[in-house]
Amino acid sequence: MTHGDLDFSKIRLQSARNRHNLVTVENLLRPTVEEPDKPCAEGIDDIAQAIVRARRDGRPVIWSMGAHVIKRGLSLYVIDLIDRGIITHIAGNGAVSIHDFELAYLGGTSEHVPTAIEDGSFGMWEETGLWMNRAIKEGYAAGLGYGESLAQYISKHTEDFPYADYSVVVRATRASVPVTFHVTIGTDIIHQHPEADFAAIGGASGRDFRKMCASVAQLDGGVFLNFGSAVTGPEVFLKALSISRNLGYSTYRITTANFDILDLGDFTAPIDDEHPHYYYRPRKNIVNRPTSRGGAGYHITGDHRDTIPALYSRIVCAISEV
């Protein structure tokens, strides 16, 4: 057996134009304010109040997420909170950038993986891989980070992106809200494409990490929210928080909240390494450890399609009462 590189130039690609998408701009959830007395997960009211208080005081609200926020059709909720001046920084993993980018050019995203992986067609989309890799390479060469690179590419090729108004990246950039993507090489479908330049991908994401650190350094009195990212979001946040504290920034009076489908029970109770929840990064890296010297940490259990509309409604209602 010999070991070496595979020839990516021989990878068979296909157009995404005729692909069946599980999420489309037509079936995205439209933001609506629920009745104030509608039951919601314990802690959401407190988090909403902390968010409104933070923005009233000019403090950051960082929104970190995994791809299922987009895949569950909730982009417009995020965009609405950007437009209202609530979210001050968007952070995501590489999958978030891909699903958001596909919505912008294709009007749909999220293929059916179980069948596509059977013949190796999973993720082999010409437009997504070609355009995103070009955007990252061009942006990196121009001194931009990953998120900025995508935003600039879309703005230069508007004819190819008829659904740009549904893109979190585009709408955040218009509102001067930074968007950062924190990438692990080999985890994203654009890394399967012959155009992938891993030095540019890593370099651009590295620039985004520095921007994330700058936002976290200002977090005293602010709020950090994580939606469904079980590894990347918690790990990036913990490192950014350590850097900010190492540099002397006061980041102890903070509110953190993790939203996921995993029920942690009493997430404040001590656990040791014999308990499975000990290895669930958001509990340690978002809810417990960052607030050990002040502030408050929350874990909200539930489907994003329930918890994000509930949080949104509480925020909007709290704003109207101020």
Backbone bond lengths (Angstrom), bond angles and torsions (degrees), N, CA, C in turn:
res aa  C-N    CA-C-N  psi(-1)  N-CA   C-N-CA  omega(-1)  CA-C   N-CA-C  phi
1 M - - - 1.458 - - 1.536 109.38 -
2 T 1.328 115.86 133.68 1.466 120.36 176.72 1.523 109.27 -105.87
3 H 1.320 115.14 152.50 1.455 120.63 179.82 1.520 108.91 -121.60
4 G 1.307 115.78 138.64 1.462 120.45 179.95 1.510 110.08 177.45
5 D 1.326 116.15 -171.30 1.456 121.37 -179.08 1.522 110.67 -79.22
6 L 1.333 114.83 144.60 1.456 119.75 169.29 1.519 108.78 -83.10
7 D 1.316 116.29 153.41 1.457 122.31 -179.37 1.535 109.14 -87.69
8 F 1.333 116.32 97.60 1.464 120.27 -178.62 1.534 112.34 -65.97
9 S 1.321 117.57 -20.27 1.468 119.32 -178.62 1.523 112.11 -65.28
10 K 1.321 116.86 -16.79 1.469 120.79 -179.34 1.535 112.46 -93.55
11 I 1.314 116.59 -0.22 1.468 120.02 179.70 1.522 109.97 -62.28
12 R 1.319 116.37 133.13 1.470 122.04 179.72 1.531 109.57 -85.55
13 L 1.310 115.94 123.25 1.465 122.61 -177.90 1.521 110.06 -113.02
14 Q 1.307 115.21 161.86 1.459 120.15 175.34 1.519 109.45 -145.04
15 S 1.314 115.27 158.38 1.458 120.21 -179.84 1.518 110.29 -73.28
16 A 1.331 115.38 143.47 1.463 120.61 176.61 1.516 112.06 -83.85
17 R 1.325 117.37 -4.20 1.465 120.97 -172.52 1.525 113.37 -60.06
18 N 1.327 116.96 -34.23 1.470 120.61 -177.43 1.520 112.67 -103.07
19 R 1.317 116.86 10.64 1.464 121.51 -178.05 1.525 111.35 -73.44
20 H 1.325 116.13 143.36 1.469 119.76 172.21 1.524 108.53 -81.10
21 N 1.328 116.53 124.35 1.453 122.20 -178.59 1.523 111.12 -107.61
22 L 1.315 115.94 134.55 1.459 120.72 -179.96 1.527 111.66 -76.04
23 V 1.330 116.79 -24.28 1.463 122.16 179.14 1.519 108.30 -123.66
24 T 1.324 117.04 130.57 1.458 121.99 178.45 1.518 109.58 -133.17
25 V 1.329 115.90 165.00 1.465 119.03 178.69 1.524 110.96 -63.83
26 E 1.335 116.45 -24.16 1.469 119.24 178.81 1.521 112.79 -72.43
27 N 1.348 117.58 -32.12 1.465 118.05 -177.18 1.527 113.74 -103.60
28 L 1.336 117.50 14.05 1.460 119.20 172.06 1.522 109.75 -64.72
29 L 1.321 116.54 144.68 1.456 120.43 176.03 1.517 109.88 -72.58
30 R 1.334 116.21 134.39 1.459 121.51 177.44 1.514 109.20 -91.57
31 P 1.335 117.62 133.32 1.470 120.13 -177.63 1.526 112.16 -61.11
32 T 1.314 114.90 126.72 1.460 121.87 175.16 1.521 108.37 -136.74
33 V 1.313 115.22 148.17 1.457 120.33 179.12 1.520 108.74 -91.04
34 E 1.322 115.72 120.12 1.459 120.86 179.70 1.516 110.71 -76.13
35 E 1.320 115.28 163.11 1.463 119.98 176.31 1.525 110.10 -59.15
36 P 1.335 117.92 135.72 1.472 121.20 -176.15 1.523 114.11 -56.72
37 D 1.334 116.37 -29.58 1.460 119.12 -176.82 1.533 112.80 -93.08
38 K 1.341 117.54 6.38 1.460 119.18 178.22 1.522 109.31 -67.98
39 P 1.323 118.64 130.17 1.471 120.92 -178.01 1.523 111.73 -60.03
40 C 1.321 115.97 144.86 1.459 120.99 175.90 1.517 108.33 -144.31
41 A 1.320 116.06 170.54 1.463 120.74 -178.37 1.519 110.56 -60.36
42 E 1.322 115.09 142.56 1.460 120.37 179.25 1.525 110.30 -59.92
43 G 1.310 115.76 132.16 1.451 121.69 178.63 1.512 113.91 106.21
44 I 1.335 117.71 -21.82 1.467 119.91 -177.01 1.522 111.18 -63.91
45 D 1.328 117.49 -40.00 1.470 119.91 178.44 1.529 110.92 -60.52
46 D 1.327 116.87 -43.30 1.466 120.56 179.99 1.531 111.31 -64.85
47 I 1.322 116.26 -39.63 1.464 119.99 179.35 1.524 110.41 -65.70
48 A 1.332 116.60 -43.60 1.465 120.56 178.57 1.523 111.15 -59.80
49 Q 1.311 116.85 -42.83 1.464 120.29 178.55 1.526 111.01 -63.39
50 A 1.335 116.60 -40.64 1.466 120.43 178.61 1.528 110.70 -63.74
51 I 1.331 117.29 -38.42 1.470 121.79 179.12 1.520 110.67 -64.65
52 V 1.316 116.49 -48.66 1.467 120.32 -179.52 1.531 110.50 -63.33
53 R 1.309 116.28 -40.39 1.468 120.21 178.42 1.530 110.88 -64.06
54 A 1.318 116.15 -41.50 1.466 119.99 179.29 1.519 111.17 -61.35
55 R 1.314 117.64 -45.98 1.464 119.87 -178.29 1.530 111.41 -70.09
56 R 1.320 116.49 -35.00 1.469 119.62 176.10 1.527 110.57 -60.86
57 D 1.341 116.04 -34.29 1.465 120.94 -178.80 1.526 112.66 -92.26
58 G 1.327 116.59 5.28 1.458 120.04 179.10 1.509 114.86 75.29
59 R 1.323 116.60 25.01 1.460 121.36 -179.36 1.533 110.97 -100.01
60 P 1.335 118.30 158.40 1.466 121.33 -173.95 1.522 113.60 -73.64
61 V 1.325 114.05 152.86 1.461 122.72 166.16 1.524 106.24 -127.87
62 I 1.325 116.06 106.82 1.463 121.98 -177.58 1.526 108.73 -96.07
63 W 1.321 115.83 126.94 1.472 122.79 -178.18 1.526 108.14 -110.03
64 S 1.318 117.21 104.68 1.464 123.33 177.80 1.523 108.31 -102.90
65 M 1.331 117.22 140.22 1.468 118.07 -176.81 1.510 112.75 -151.99
66 G 1.332 113.52 157.04 1.444 122.44 167.80 1.520 108.92 -95.08
67 A 1.330 115.98 177.98 1.459 121.03 -170.81 1.521 114.26 -68.25
68 H 1.330 117.43 -20.96 1.457 117.98 -174.80 1.525 113.83 -70.11
69 V 1.310 118.48 -15.33 1.461 119.17 171.73 1.529 109.03 -63.05
70 I 1.335 116.76 -42.15 1.461 121.03 176.74 1.527 110.06 -72.94
71 K 1.342 116.50 -44.57 1.463 121.07 -174.92 1.520 113.19 -69.56
72 R 1.317 116.94 -19.07 1.465 120.11 175.46 1.526 111.90 -92.77
73 G 1.327 115.95 8.19 1.459 120.69 172.24 1.514 115.23 80.51
74 L 1.334 117.66 30.45 1.463 120.66 -171.64 1.533 113.72 -109.99
75 S 1.316 117.22 15.50 1.465 120.45 -178.89 1.517 112.54 -55.71
76 L 1.318 117.41 -40.93 1.464 120.18 -174.86 1.530 112.09 -69.05
77 Y 1.322 117.40 -26.40 1.469 119.52 173.99 1.524 110.29 -66.89
78 V 1.334 116.17 -42.97 1.458 120.09 178.67 1.524 110.08 -64.30
79 I 1.322 116.14 -44.94 1.470 121.12 179.75 1.522 111.19 -60.88
80 D 1.320 117.28 -41.57 1.468 120.15 179.94 1.525 111.34 -62.95
81 L 1.320 116.96 -40.16 1.473 120.10 178.15 1.528 111.63 -69.15
82 I 1.328 117.19 -30.08 1.465 120.48 172.41 1.519 109.65 -65.41
83 D 1.329 115.71 -48.82 1.469 120.38 -178.12 1.523 112.28 -62.43
84 R 1.314 117.61 -29.90 1.464 121.62 179.00 1.535 112.28 -81.00
85 G 1.323 117.02 -3.28 1.462 120.15 179.94 1.512 113.74 78.65
86 I 1.336 117.35 19.68 1.461 121.31 -178.64 1.520 111.04 -85.39
87 I 1.315 117.78 -49.22 1.457 122.01 -178.88 1.526 109.21 -85.82
88 T 1.327 116.34 129.79 1.466 120.82 -179.31 1.526 113.37 -108.76
89 H 1.330 117.11 -9.66 1.462 120.74 178.82 1.528 107.33 -158.20
90 I 1.331 116.01 133.10 1.468 122.78 174.13 1.521 108.60 -109.56
91 A 1.326 116.62 129.95 1.465 121.29 176.07 1.525 108.99 -129.89
92 G 1.316 116.25 143.37 1.454 119.46 179.21 1.518 111.66 -154.56
93 N 1.327 115.51 170.84 1.459 119.91 172.94 1.525 109.03 -86.80
94 G 1.334 116.70 -179.35 1.453 119.64 -177.41 1.517 113.35 -62.34
95 A 1.325 117.58 -33.70 1.462 120.70 -178.85 1.527 111.29 -63.59
96 V 1.316 117.41 -35.56 1.467 120.64 177.04 1.522 109.73 -59.51
97 S 1.329 116.24 -45.34 1.467 119.83 -178.20 1.526 110.99 -62.14
98 I 1.321 117.13 -36.79 1.464 120.92 -177.71 1.523 111.29 -69.92
99 H 1.310 117.65 -49.22 1.462 120.08 -178.69 1.527 111.18 -65.04
100 D 1.324 116.99 -36.75 1.458 120.18 178.04 1.529 110.69 -67.54
101 F 1.333 116.87 -42.27 1.463 122.81 178.94 1.530 110.68 -62.75
102 E 1.330 116.40 -42.98 1.469 119.60 -179.96 1.524 111.61 -65.67
103 L 1.307 117.17 -39.43 1.464 118.71 175.58 1.524 110.87 -58.53
104 A 1.338 117.18 -38.47 1.454 121.67 -175.82 1.525 112.72 -67.97
105 Y 1.340 117.77 -37.69 1.467 118.36 -177.89 1.520 113.31 -99.07
106 L 1.330 116.16 -30.05 1.453 120.32 -171.72 1.529 113.10 -105.15
107 G 1.321 116.00 -23.25 1.457 119.64 -175.23 1.508 112.55 77.90
108 G 1.336 116.68 10.13 1.454 121.40 178.87 1.512 110.45 -162.44
109 T 1.327 115.93 161.79 1.458 120.96 -179.80 1.521 109.51 -160.15
110 S 1.309 116.68 171.70 1.467 124.55 175.83 1.527 111.79 78.69
111 E 1.322 115.30 95.06 1.457 121.33 178.01 1.527 110.59 -85.09
112 H 1.319 116.19 173.47 1.463 121.32 178.35 1.528 108.24 -91.13
113 V 1.332 116.16 98.89 1.468 121.58 -171.41 1.528 113.28 -66.49
114 P 1.346 120.17 -43.23 1.475 118.99 -174.46 1.520 114.51 -54.32
115 T 1.329 117.80 -36.34 1.467 118.91 178.98 1.520 111.75 -85.52
116 A 1.342 117.48 -34.70 1.466 120.64 -176.90 1.521 112.07 -68.14
117 I 1.330 117.87 -31.23 1.469 119.46 -177.97 1.525 111.62 -72.62
118 E 1.333 117.06 -18.31 1.466 120.50 -175.89 1.524 112.37 -65.09
119 D 1.324 117.21 -33.07 1.463 119.60 -178.37 1.528 112.70 -116.34
120 G 1.323 116.28 10.51 1.456 119.37 178.13 1.513 114.18 77.59
121 S 1.319 117.68 17.57 1.472 120.15 178.67 1.528 111.84 -91.17
122 F 1.323 116.99 -8.11 1.461 119.74 -179.05 1.534 111.61 -58.39
123 G 1.313 115.26 124.85 1.458 121.77 174.73 1.509 116.08 74.99
124 M 1.324 118.12 4.14 1.465 120.26 -175.24 1.528 111.35 -89.51
125 W 1.322 115.73 60.71 1.462 121.47 -173.97 1.523 110.55 -102.81
126 E 1.308 115.28 120.23 1.456 121.10 -173.91 1.527 112.55 -59.80
127 E 1.327 117.57 -51.81 1.463 120.02 -174.38 1.528 111.67 -64.78
128 T 1.322 116.95 -46.93 1.468 120.49 -178.12 1.519 110.84 -60.61
129 G 1.323 116.85 -51.18 1.457 120.56 -177.32 1.513 113.20 -67.89
130 L 1.338 116.87 -42.25 1.462 120.65 -178.07 1.522 110.98 -66.83
131 W 1.325 117.09 -52.07 1.464 120.28 -174.19 1.524 112.37 -69.97
132 M 1.327 117.46 -41.35 1.461 118.35 -179.53 1.522 111.38 -66.81
133 N 1.324 117.16 -42.16 1.460 119.18 179.13 1.524 111.68 -66.33
134 R 1.324 116.59 -37.76 1.465 119.42 175.34 1.526 110.52 -62.95
135 A 1.327 115.38 -44.47 1.466 119.85 -179.68 1.522 111.23 -58.88
136 I 1.313 116.44 -44.75 1.468 120.73 -178.13 1.524 110.93 -67.80
137 K 1.332 117.08 -42.87 1.470 119.74 179.81 1.525 111.18 -64.53
138 E 1.326 116.14 -45.59 1.466 119.50 -179.27 1.525 110.94 -65.89
139 G 1.318 116.12 -42.78 1.453 120.02 -179.35 1.512 112.29 -66.19
140 Y 1.325 115.88 -42.59 1.470 119.48 179.95 1.518 110.80 -62.92
141 A 1.335 116.10 -41.73 1.466 119.87 178.65 1.524 111.49 -62.93
142 A 1.338 116.25 -26.32 1.466 121.20 -179.96 1.525 112.41 -91.73
143 G 1.335 116.66 4.69 1.457 120.53 177.35 1.509 115.16 89.21
144 L 1.332 117.11 15.56 1.460 121.02 -177.41 1.530 111.52 -96.46
145 G 1.315 115.39 161.83 1.452 121.99 171.73 1.512 110.46 -85.63
146 Y 1.320 116.18 -178.42 1.471 122.99 -176.21 1.532 111.22 -63.59
147 G 1.324 117.07 -52.16 1.459 120.20 -178.29 1.512 112.61 -62.78
148 E 1.315 116.70 -45.30 1.471 121.14 178.08 1.525 111.21 -61.29
149 S 1.310 117.07 -37.73 1.462 121.16 -179.21 1.525 111.37 -61.47
150 L 1.322 116.41 -43.97 1.460 119.73 178.91 1.523 110.94 -65.93
151 A 1.328 116.58 -43.33 1.464 120.55 -179.65 1.519 110.81 -61.37
152 Q 1.337 116.91 -43.01 1.461 120.28 -178.87 1.519 111.23 -66.60
153 Y 1.338 116.45 -40.43 1.466 120.10 -179.90 1.530 110.26 -62.08
154 I 1.308 116.65 -45.62 1.467 120.09 179.97 1.523 110.48 -61.98
155 S 1.323 117.58 -41.60 1.464 120.69 -178.91 1.524 112.00 -66.54
156 K 1.347 116.96 -26.53 1.458 120.72 179.12 1.528 112.98 -85.34
157 H 1.327 116.89 -16.04 1.464 121.10 -176.31 1.530 110.00 -128.86
158 T 1.308 116.29 52.10 1.468 120.60 -173.91 1.521 112.69 -59.10
159 E 1.339 116.79 -29.25 1.457 119.33 -178.50 1.525 112.17 -65.92
160 D 1.324 116.74 -23.22 1.469 120.56 179.51 1.528 112.96 -90.42
161 F 1.320 116.75 -3.50 1.460 120.61 -174.73 1.536 110.92 -128.91
162 P 1.328 116.56 69.38 1.467 119.85 -177.16 1.529 113.95 -68.85
163 Y 1.321 117.20 -14.23 1.463 120.79 -178.43 1.531 111.77 -111.21
164 A 1.324 116.24 28.98 1.462 120.78 -175.69 1.519 113.03 -60.55
165 D 1.313 117.73 -27.68 1.467 120.37 -179.77 1.525 112.34 -65.35
166 Y 1.331 117.36 -15.73 1.461 121.38 178.70 1.531 111.97 -93.61
167 S 1.317 117.13 2.66 1.458 121.89 -177.64 1.522 111.05 -91.49
168 V 1.335 116.07 126.80 1.464 120.90 175.74 1.524 109.92 -63.38
169 V 1.341 117.01 -40.71 1.466 120.75 179.50 1.518 110.79 -59.56
170 V 1.311 116.58 -48.05 1.467 120.81 -178.24 1.517 111.26 -63.92
171 R 1.324 116.58 -48.46 1.468 120.02 -175.80 1.527 111.65 -68.38
172 A 1.336 117.02 -36.17 1.462 119.71 177.09 1.526 110.33 -66.43
173 T 1.327 116.82 -42.53 1.459 120.39 179.78 1.525 111.09 -62.46
174 R 1.312 116.95 -40.21 1.476 120.40 177.16 1.526 111.11 -60.78
175 A 1.319 115.78 -33.02 1.462 120.78 -178.60 1.522 112.74 -90.85
176 S 1.335 116.51 7.88 1.473 122.75 -178.97 1.527 112.44 60.64
177 V 1.324 116.03 32.20 1.462 122.49 174.70 1.530 107.96 -97.81
178 P 1.326 118.72 122.96 1.466 119.83 -179.47 1.521 112.23 -64.76
179 V 1.331 115.23 141.65 1.463 122.23 176.06 1.523 107.32 -123.83
180 T 1.321 116.59 121.82 1.462 120.45 -178.75 1.526 110.37 -123.25
181 F 1.338 114.63 141.62 1.455 120.60 178.52 1.519 109.46 -121.59
182 H 1.328 114.27 133.10 1.454 122.41 -172.10 1.525 107.65 -116.74
183 V 1.326 114.98 105.75 1.457 122.29 -162.55 1.522 112.00 -107.27
184 T 1.313 115.94 139.74 1.459 123.21 168.67 1.525 107.85 -105.88
185 I 1.311 117.48 122.61 1.460 120.99 -177.17 1.522 110.37 -62.76
186 G 1.321 115.49 128.68 1.456 121.57 178.27 1.518 114.48 98.57
187 T 1.335 117.60 -2.74 1.463 119.19 -177.25 1.528 113.32 -96.63
188 D 1.311 118.17 -12.53 1.468 120.80 -170.82 1.519 112.07 -116.55
189 I 1.330 116.24 148.63 1.469 119.73 -174.81 1.529 112.39 -63.73
190 I 1.332 118.66 -25.35 1.465 118.20 179.39 1.520 111.41 -72.29
191 H 1.330 117.85 -12.94 1.462 121.17 175.48 1.527 111.12 -77.03
192 Q 1.330 117.26 -12.11 1.466 122.34 177.42 1.523 111.80 -85.07
193 H 1.314 117.12 -9.98 1.461 121.80 -171.98 1.532 110.93 -85.24
194 P 1.326 118.06 143.00 1.465 120.34 178.82 1.527 114.00 -57.88
195 E 1.333 117.99 -23.41 1.464 121.68 -179.00 1.529 112.92 -79.55
196 A 1.320 118.03 -7.89 1.467 120.32 -174.21 1.527 111.18 -60.19
197 D 1.323 115.30 127.24 1.463 122.48 175.72 1.529 105.88 -115.72
198 F 1.322 116.26 100.63 1.459 119.79 -171.09 1.523 112.73 -70.29
199 A 1.304 117.16 -26.34 1.461 119.45 175.41 1.524 109.94 -66.73
200 A 1.329 116.61 -43.03 1.464 120.59 178.97 1.525 111.12 -67.78
201 I 1.334 116.65 -41.29 1.465 120.69 179.17 1.522 109.90 -60.65
202 G 1.322 116.30 -50.08 1.458 120.32 -179.79 1.516 112.33 -65.44
203 G 1.321 116.62 -41.43 1.453 119.67 -179.51 1.514 112.81 -65.40
204 A 1.342 116.19 -42.98 1.461 120.40 179.67 1.532 111.09 -66.01
205 S 1.327 116.45 -40.11 1.456 119.96 177.89 1.525 110.99 -67.74
206 G 1.334 116.63 -33.03 1.461 120.57 175.85 1.518 111.62 -62.49
207 R 1.315 116.74 -40.38 1.464 120.02 175.92 1.525 110.68 -62.87
208 D 1.316 115.91 -38.46 1.464 119.13 178.17 1.525 111.31 -65.00
209 F 1.323 116.89 -35.50 1.463 119.20 178.49 1.524 110.55 -62.37
210 R 1.321 117.48 -40.25 1.458 119.95 177.26 1.523 111.36 -61.87
211 K 1.322 116.29 -38.37 1.471 119.38 177.63 1.531 110.63 -66.52
212 M 1.317 115.57 -38.90 1.461 119.87 177.03 1.526 110.35 -61.64
213 C 1.314 116.78 -43.15 1.468 120.41 178.25 1.522 110.93 -60.12
214 A 1.334 116.99 -39.69 1.461 120.66 179.68 1.530 111.34 -63.92
215 S 1.316 117.10 -38.45 1.462 120.39 177.80 1.524 111.51 -69.48
216 V 1.328 116.62 -43.90 1.462 120.68 179.94 1.525 110.92 -63.68
217 A 1.316 117.52 -33.28 1.465 121.21 -179.94 1.535 111.96 -62.65
218 Q 1.332 117.07 -21.67 1.468 121.53 -179.98 1.529 112.36 -98.40
219 L 1.325 117.10 12.79 1.464 121.30 -166.91 1.524 114.70 -77.54
220 D 1.323 119.63 -9.38 1.463 119.77 -179.41 1.532 109.66 -57.61
221 G 1.324 115.99 124.55 1.458 121.00 -175.30 1.512 113.04 84.10
222 G 1.331 117.55 1.30 1.451 121.96 -177.41 1.518 113.18 -108.61
223 V 1.336 114.68 -168.08 1.468 121.67 -173.33 1.524 109.59 -134.43
224 F 1.339 115.13 135.31 1.462 121.39 172.93 1.520 108.30 -115.99
225 L 1.340 116.13 123.75 1.463 122.71 -178.63 1.520 109.45 -116.82
226 N 1.324 116.91 135.89 1.460 121.50 177.14 1.523 109.12 -127.04
227 F 1.333 115.59 124.58 1.460 120.96 -177.38 1.523 110.73 -115.44
228 G 1.324 116.12 99.42 1.451 121.63 168.58 1.512 117.31 75.61
229 S 1.311 118.71 3.98 1.465 119.61 175.83 1.524 107.76 -91.91
230 A 1.327 116.05 110.34 1.464 120.28 -173.40 1.524 113.12 -88.27
231 V 1.329 117.88 -16.33 1.462 120.33 -177.51 1.528 111.02 -127.56
232 T 1.322 117.44 -63.19 1.466 120.71 -172.46 1.521 112.56 -60.28
233 G 1.317 117.42 -53.04 1.465 120.68 -177.93 1.518 113.13 -56.74
234 P 1.333 118.44 -51.53 1.465 120.13 179.65 1.522 113.77 -62.72
235 E 1.326 117.19 -39.46 1.459 119.69 -177.95 1.529 111.28 -70.47
236 V 1.319 117.29 -42.52 1.462 120.57 178.65 1.524 110.33 -63.78
237 F 1.326 116.77 -42.56 1.462 120.04 -179.35 1.528 111.51 -62.42
238 L 1.334 116.62 -45.32 1.467 119.61 -177.11 1.533 111.13 -62.50
239 K 1.341 116.39 -41.61 1.471 119.03 179.27 1.524 110.98 -68.17
240 A 1.319 117.11 -40.98 1.460 120.28 178.89 1.527 110.85 -64.26
241 L 1.325 116.08 -38.08 1.461 120.18 179.12 1.527 110.67 -67.44
242 S 1.322 116.98 -41.06 1.462 120.57 178.75 1.529 110.93 -63.55
243 I 1.330 116.35 -41.69 1.466 119.91 178.13 1.518 110.82 -62.15
244 S 1.329 116.95 -45.09 1.467 119.82 -177.62 1.526 111.04 -63.77
245 R 1.311 117.48 -40.54 1.462 120.44 179.24 1.527 110.84 -71.41
246 N 1.314 116.42 -36.32 1.463 120.27 177.06 1.526 111.20 -61.21
247 L 1.332 116.39 -33.99 1.457 121.71 -179.43 1.526 113.01 -86.21
248 G 1.328 116.35 2.85 1.450 120.01 173.31 1.518 116.52 94.41
249 Y 1.336 117.33 10.88 1.457 119.87 178.33 1.532 109.99 -82.03
250 S 1.308 116.00 135.54 1.465 121.01 178.25 1.520 109.16 -80.95
251 T 1.316 115.60 107.71 1.468 120.39 -177.73 1.524 109.40 -131.30
252 Y 1.318 115.11 50.04 1.467 119.85 -175.89 1.530 112.61 -108.30
253 R 1.302 116.65 -26.66 1.471 120.70 -179.18 1.531 107.84 -91.68
254 I 1.337 114.99 71.84 1.459 120.06 -173.62 1.532 110.72 -127.56
255 T 1.324 114.09 156.74 1.461 121.49 171.54 1.521 107.83 -113.89
256 T 1.322 116.44 129.17 1.464 120.77 177.19 1.522 108.96 -122.77
257 A 1.328 115.68 148.68 1.470 119.56 179.10 1.513 109.71 -148.49
258 N 1.311 116.16 134.81 1.457 123.40 177.06 1.524 109.05 -115.07
259 F 1.330 116.39 128.85 1.462 122.81 -179.49 1.523 108.57 -114.55
260 D 1.341 116.62 120.76 1.459 119.94 -177.63 1.529 108.78 -159.47
261 I 1.329 115.89 168.19 1.463 120.05 -179.31 1.521 112.29 -83.84
262 L 1.323 117.53 -11.93 1.460 121.25 -178.93 1.528 110.42 -76.90
263 D 1.324 116.72 125.89 1.458 122.08 178.05 1.530 108.88 -86.70
264 L 1.330 115.96 116.53 1.460 120.74 -178.67 1.523 113.18 -93.92
265 G 1.335 116.90 -2.05 1.460 118.43 -175.97 1.514 109.70 65.63
266 D 1.340 117.36 -133.77 1.464 121.22 176.50 1.521 108.50 -80.03
267 F 1.339 115.90 95.73 1.465 120.28 -174.40 1.527 112.52 -76.38
268 T 1.332 117.06 -3.01 1.475 119.81 176.68 1.527 112.18 -96.10
269 A 1.332 116.93 -10.72 1.467 120.56 -177.23 1.530 110.56 -72.40
270 P 1.329 117.56 142.08 1.473 120.31 177.76 1.528 110.73 -63.24
271 I 1.319 116.07 139.79 1.467 121.14 174.22 1.526 108.31 -136.58
272 D 1.344 115.57 153.89 1.458 119.24 177.10 1.520 109.74 -112.31
273 D 1.317 116.03 -176.37 1.461 119.79 -173.32 1.526 113.77 -74.74
274 E 1.323 117.37 4.84 1.459 120.09 173.68 1.526 111.72 -91.00
275 H 1.337 116.02 -9.00 1.466 120.57 180.00 1.532 109.03 -96.23
276 P 1.339 118.89 133.22 1.479 120.84 -178.97 1.526 113.25 -56.73
277 H 1.338 117.52 -33.72 1.460 119.78 -178.43 1.523 112.71 -66.76
278 Y 1.311 116.89 -17.42 1.460 120.24 177.78 1.531 110.62 -60.98
279 Y 1.333 116.17 -29.52 1.453 121.26 -175.90 1.531 112.81 -94.49
280 Y 1.314 116.40 4.02 1.470 121.03 176.06 1.525 107.61 -87.36
281 R 1.318 116.85 104.32 1.459 121.76 -169.63 1.526 115.35 -56.43
282 P 1.339 120.24 -41.13 1.462 118.18 -177.84 1.523 114.03 -58.23
283 R 1.334 117.18 -34.77 1.467 118.51 179.98 1.526 110.40 -60.71
284 K 1.317 117.01 -47.87 1.463 120.81 -177.24 1.522 111.85 -77.79
285 N 1.336 116.17 -47.25 1.462 120.93 -168.47 1.520 114.89 -84.50
286 I 1.330 116.79 -15.88 1.462 119.90 -179.85 1.523 111.45 -118.28
287 V 1.319 116.82 -50.48 1.470 120.34 -170.90 1.526 112.52 -81.30
288 N 1.336 118.02 -46.86 1.465 121.10 -169.52 1.527 114.97 -96.48
289 R 1.310 117.76 -62.30 1.470 120.66 -171.24 1.533 114.00 -63.03
290 P 1.326 120.22 -44.02 1.470 119.30 -177.88 1.531 114.00 -64.67
291 T 1.335 117.18 -20.34 1.469 120.26 -177.39 1.527 112.09 -107.73
292 S 1.327 117.41 17.23 1.466 120.35 -177.09 1.523 113.07 -67.18
293 R 1.332 117.38 -20.97 1.465 120.65 -179.66 1.530 112.29 -114.44
294 G 1.322 116.37 17.42 1.459 119.15 178.40 1.513 111.37 147.67
295 G 1.324 115.59 169.99 1.455 119.95 -179.10 1.512 112.04 79.67
296 A 1.327 116.35 -160.14 1.462 121.59 -177.78 1.515 109.80 -149.09
297 G 1.329 115.95 140.58 1.453 121.60 177.98 1.512 110.82 -119.45
298 Y 1.326 116.98 140.17 1.467 122.22 -177.06 1.519 110.06 -130.81
299 H 1.330 115.09 151.17 1.460 121.70 168.65 1.516 107.41 -126.37
300 I 1.333 116.13 124.39 1.463 122.23 -179.02 1.522 108.51 -111.47
301 T 1.316 116.31 120.86 1.460 122.14 -179.00 1.519 110.23 -94.62
302 G 1.330 116.53 130.97 1.458 119.38 175.48 1.517 112.68 153.83
303 D 1.332 114.73 167.69 1.463 122.32 175.82 1.527 108.92 -69.06
304 H 1.337 116.83 138.78 1.467 119.98 178.73 1.525 111.97 -56.13
305 R 1.326 117.13 -30.95 1.470 120.18 -178.84 1.532 111.58 -69.34
306 D 1.311 116.24 -14.50 1.464 120.71 174.37 1.529 111.19 -100.95
307 T 1.328 116.60 -46.15 1.466 119.56 -171.07 1.528 113.18 -76.73
308 I 1.337 118.15 -37.40 1.465 119.12 -179.75 1.528 111.39 -69.07
309 P 1.348 120.28 -46.38 1.470 118.46 174.05 1.524 112.77 -59.08
310 A 1.330 117.33 -36.49 1.472 119.79 178.93 1.523 110.51 -65.67
311 L 1.324 117.45 -45.27 1.456 120.78 178.26 1.524 110.46 -63.58
312 Y 1.314 116.48 -44.87 1.466 121.53 178.52 1.531 110.91 -55.56
313 S 1.317 116.18 -47.55 1.462 120.74 -177.94 1.523 111.42 -62.46
314 R 1.333 116.80 -42.17 1.469 120.34 179.31 1.527 111.09 -65.36
315 I 1.336 116.28 -37.45 1.459 119.70 179.10 1.529 110.17 -65.32
316 V 1.320 116.41 -49.58 1.460 120.86 -177.85 1.529 110.70 -61.65
317 C 1.319 116.60 -43.17 1.472 119.87 178.45 1.520 111.13 -64.45
318 A 1.339 117.08 -39.92 1.468 120.28 -179.60 1.524 110.95 -67.08
319 I 1.333 117.04 -35.68 1.470 120.65 177.73 1.518 110.22 -62.73
320 S 1.330 115.35 -44.09 1.462 119.81 -177.23 1.520 112.67 -65.99
321 E 1.325 115.87 -21.48 1.470 119.81 -179.13 1.528 112.93 -87.94
322 V 1.345 115.96 -14.27 1.467 119.67 -177.94 1.531 111.02 -74.29
